[in-house]
Amino acid sequence: MKIRLLRSRLAVALIPVALFVNAAQSANVSGKAFIDRKSITIGDDLRYKLTIDFPAGYAYTSPDFQSVFSNFEIRDQKAVKSKKYAEYKLTLTAYTTGEVKINPFEMEFTSPAGEKEKIGQPEIPVTVKF
């Protein structure tokens, strides 16, 4: 009985994280972008997370987050990288009201054999209220 209750609470706690998900995929590379909500008030924190999975040995360049988040202020940025996985967590805010967009971007990966693969994330609209 206690296990079921814990699972239920865990599911409720995870719902806001998956409020908005964009997924990108190629043959060997996949990525997902998450935001914790689609609407904020001026100055509120908005959490963004990008997770990328790729085969060991693949090379890539991290996104230019200054460009991707040009409509936002980046308050905090953390990255965790391994041979097959990367995760970026950013805390953002905006001071312009209306629909503010997280810009679309592409990432290019190169296999050990020199083959190129790209994944892209579409723009993500966020409503900023006064």
C-alpha positions as CSV (number, residue, x, y, z in Angstrom):
1,M,0.0,0.0,0.0
2,K,2.8,2.5,0.9
3,I,4.6,1.7,-2.4
4,R,1.5,2.6,-4.5
5,L,1.1,5.8,-2.6
6,L,4.7,6.7,-3.2
7,R,4.4,6.0,-6.9
8,S,1.3,8.2,-7.1
9,R,3.1,11.1,-5.4
10,L,6.1,10.6,-7.7
11,A,3.9,10.7,-10.8
12,V,2.3,14.0,-9.6
13,A,5.7,15.5,-9.0
14,L,6.9,14.7,-12.5
15,I,3.9,16.1,-14.4
16,P,5.2,19.7,-14.5
17,V,8.6,18.6,-15.9
18,A,7.0,17.0,-18.9
19,L,4.6,19.9,-19.6
20,F,6.3,20.7,-22.9
21,V,8.6,18.2,-24.7
22,N,10.2,18.5,-28.1
23,A,12.0,15.5,-29.4
24,A,14.5,15.3,-32.3
25,Q,16.0,12.1,-33.7
26,S,18.3,10.9,-36.4
27,A,19.5,7.3,-37.1
28,N,21.9,7.2,-34.1
29,V,21.4,10.4,-32.2
30,S,18.4,11.6,-30.2
31,G,17.6,14.7,-28.2
32,K,14.7,16.0,-26.1
33,A,14.1,19.6,-24.8
34,F,11.9,20.2,-21.8
35,I,10.5,23.4,-20.2
36,D,8.8,23.3,-16.8
37,R,5.9,25.6,-17.9
38,K,4.6,27.4,-21.0
39,S,3.7,30.6,-19.2
40,I,5.6,32.8,-16.7
41,T,5.3,36.2,-15.1
42,I,8.0,38.8,-15.8
43,G,11.1,37.8,-13.8
44,D,10.0,34.3,-12.9
45,D,12.3,31.4,-13.4
46,L,11.7,29.1,-16.4
47,R,13.7,25.8,-16.3
48,Y,14.9,24.3,-19.6
49,K,16.5,20.9,-20.0
50,L,18.1,19.4,-23.1
51,T,19.1,15.8,-23.1
52,I,21.1,14.2,-25.9
53,D,21.9,10.5,-26.4
54,F,24.5,9.4,-29.0
55,P,26.9,6.4,-29.6
56,A,30.3,6.5,-28.0
57,G,33.0,8.1,-30.2
58,Y,30.7,10.6,-31.7
59,A,31.9,14.2,-31.7
60,Y,29.6,17.3,-31.5
61,T,29.6,21.0,-30.6
62,S,27.3,22.2,-27.9
63,P,24.6,24.6,-28.9
64,D,25.3,28.4,-28.8
65,F,22.9,29.0,-25.9
66,Q,23.4,32.8,-26.1
67,S,21.8,32.6,-29.6
68,V,19.2,30.0,-28.7
69,F,18.0,32.0,-25.7
70,S,18.6,35.5,-27.1
71,N,15.1,36.5,-26.0
72,F,15.8,35.5,-22.4
73,E,18.2,36.1,-19.6
74,I,20.2,33.0,-18.7
75,R,20.4,33.0,-14.9
76,D,22.1,29.6,-14.5
77,Q,23.6,27.0,-16.8
78,K,24.9,23.5,-16.0
79,A,26.2,20.7,-18.2
80,V,26.8,17.1,-17.6
81,K,28.6,15.2,-20.4
82,S,29.8,11.6,-20.9
83,K,30.9,9.5,-23.8
84,K,27.3,8.8,-24.8
85,Y,25.1,11.4,-23.2
86,A,24.9,15.1,-22.5
87,E,22.5,17.0,-20.4
88,Y,22.1,20.8,-20.2
89,K,20.0,22.5,-17.6
90,L,19.4,26.2,-17.8
91,T,17.4,28.6,-15.6
92,L,15.9,31.5,-17.7
93,T,13.8,34.5,-17.3
94,A,12.3,37.2,-19.5
95,Y,11.4,40.8,-19.0
96,T,9.4,41.3,-22.2
97,T,5.7,40.5,-22.1
98,G,3.8,38.5,-24.7
99,E,4.9,35.5,-26.6
100,V,8.7,35.1,-26.3
101,K,10.4,32.3,-28.2
102,I,13.2,29.9,-27.5
103,N,14.9,29.9,-30.9
104,P,15.2,26.7,-33.0
105,F,18.6,25.2,-33.4
106,E,20.5,22.3,-34.9
107,M,23.3,20.2,-33.6
108,E,25.7,18.2,-35.9
109,F,27.3,15.0,-34.8
110,T,30.2,13.3,-36.5
111,S,30.7,9.5,-36.2
112,P,34.2,8.0,-35.8
113,A,33.9,7.1,-39.6
114,G,33.3,10.8,-40.4
115,E,29.6,10.4,-41.2
116,K,27.5,13.5,-40.3
117,E,24.1,13.4,-38.5
118,K,22.0,16.4,-37.5
119,I,19.2,16.8,-35.0
120,G,17.2,20.0,-34.6
121,Q,14.9,21.5,-32.1
122,P,12.0,23.7,-33.2
123,E,11.2,27.0,-31.6
124,I,9.4,26.9,-28.3
125,P,6.9,29.7,-27.5
126,V,6.6,30.9,-23.9
127,T,4.0,33.4,-22.7
128,V,5.4,36.1,-20.4
129,K,2.7,37.9,-18.4
130,F,2.9,41.2,-16.5
